[in-house]
Amino acid sequence: MPSNFLFKIQAIINKTLMECKDIDNAMYLFSSITNKSNYMYTVMFKGLIANNVAEKVFDLFDEMKIEPDQFTLNILFNACAVLNNNRAMKIGKKLLDEMPENYRNHNVMSTSAINMLMKFGDVESAKRIFRSIKVKDIITYNAMMKGN
């Protein structure tokens, strides 16, 4: 059986466990995976947020041995916005500061960052990102308007 097939099966099972609110077994399965990918982290992070245990996202993030890709980073910004506590602010701002330059021109990424900053009450930083967006789409505009 190809390893890619096993990876897909693990991801599907993990996503299903999260949808069934079986967080313990999802965490157990996740911990048994030796070569975790950004996709697997993203599945876990989304499931934890959906199950109202977003704090666990940061515990897994602390253990992450790979750099988050744009999808994982978006979910991390979302977790920061959901939690909106000191730990979330520290992690969110650090992620934003260290975000690769090529991600900064993605409207979805910018919208997630703006949403997070607005939840933190950091309107000036959110406006700075908004002004730096080359093509302002309606989603980004709406994110700014909801924060004000």
C-alpha positions in Angstrom: 0.0 0.0 0.0 1.6 3.3 -1.0 2.3 5.7 1.8 0.3 8.5 0.1 -2.8 6.2 0.3 -2.2 5.6 4.1 -1.8 9.4 4.6 -5.1 10.1 2.9 -6.9 7.4 5.0 -5.4 8.9 8.2 -6.5 12.4 7.2 -10.1 11.2 6.4 -10.3 9.2 9.7 -9.0 12.1 11.7 -11.4 14.6 10.0 -14.3 12.2 10.6 -13.3 11.8 14.3 -13.3 15.5 14.7 -16.7 15.9 13.0 -18.0 13.3 15.5 -16.5 15.3 18.3 -14.2 12.4 19.2 -11.3 14.6 20.1 -9.4 12.0 22.2 -9.2 9.5 19.4 -8.4 12.1 16.8 -5.5 13.3 19.0 -4.4 9.7 19.5 -4.4 9.0 15.8 -2.6 12.3 15.1 0.1 11.5 17.7 0.7 8.1 16.1 1.6 9.7 12.7 5.3 10.0 12.3 5.6 12.2 9.3 3.1 14.9 9.9 2.4 17.3 7.0 0.9 20.8 7.0 -2.3 19.2 5.7 -2.6 16.9 8.8 -1.9 19.9 11.1 -4.5 21.9 9.3 -7.1 19.1 9.7 -6.3 18.9 13.4 -6.4 22.7 13.9 -9.7 23.1 12.1 -11.2 20.2 14.1 -10.0 21.6 17.4 -11.4 25.1 16.6 -14.7 23.5 15.5 -14.9 21.6 18.8 -14.3 24.7 20.9 -10.9 23.6 22.1 -8.8 26.1 20.2 -6.3 26.3 23.0 -5.1 22.9 22.0 -4.2 24.3 18.6 -1.3 26.2 20.2 -0.1 23.1 22.1 0.2 21.2 18.8 1.7 24.3 17.1 4.4 24.4 19.8 5.3 20.8 18.8 5.2 21.4 15.1 8.5 20.7 13.4 7.7 22.1 10.0 7.0 25.6 8.8 3.3 26.3 8.4 2.2 26.7 4.8 -0.4 29.3 3.8 -3.4 27.1 4.7 -2.0 26.2 8.1 -1.1 29.8 8.8 -4.6 30.9 7.9 -6.1 28.4 10.4 -3.6 29.6 13.0 -4.7 33.2 12.5 -8.2 32.0 12.9 -7.4 30.2 16.2 -5.7 33.4 17.5 -8.9 35.4 16.6 -11.1 32.8 18.3 -9.1 32.7 21.5 -8.2 36.4 21.6 -6.1 36.0 24.8 -2.5 36.9 25.7 -1.1 33.6 24.3 -3.1 34.0 21.1 -1.9 37.6 20.7 1.7 36.7 21.2 1.6 33.8 18.8 -0.5 35.6 16.2 1.7 38.7 16.1 4.8 36.5 15.9 3.4 34.5 13.1 2.5 37.7 11.3 5.9 39.2 11.7 7.6 36.0 10.5 5.2 35.4 7.6 7.0 34.8 4.4 6.9 37.7 2.0 5.2 35.8 -0.8 2.2 35.2 1.5 1.6 38.9 2.1 0.0 39.4 -1.3 -2.6 36.8 -0.8 -6.0 38.3 -0.1 -7.2 35.3 1.9 -4.1 35.5 4.0 -4.4 39.2 4.5 -8.1 38.9 5.4 -7.3 36.3 8.1 -4.6 38.5 9.5 -6.8 41.6 9.5 -9.6 39.6 11.2 -7.2 38.4 13.9 -5.8 41.9 14.5 -9.3 43.4 14.6 -10.3 40.8 17.2 -7.2 41.9 19.2 -8.3 45.5 19.0 -5.2 46.4 17.0 -7.0 48.5 14.4 -3.9 50.4 13.3 -2.0 47.3 12.3 -5.1 45.9 10.5 -5.4 49.2 8.6 -1.7 49.0 7.6 -2.3 45.5 6.1 -5.4 46.6 4.4 -3.6 49.6 2.8 -0.8 47.3 1.6 -3.2 45.0 -0.3 -2.8 45.5 -4.0 -6.2 44.2 -5.1 -8.8 44.8 -2.4 -11.6 42.3 -2.8 -15.0 42.5 -1.2 -14.2 39.9 1.5 -11.2 41.9 2.7 -13.3 45.1 2.7 -16.1 43.4 4.6 -13.6 42.1 7.2 -12.4 45.7 7.8 -16.0 47.0 8.1 -17.0 44.4 10.6 -14.1 45.4 12.9 -15.1 49.0 13.0 
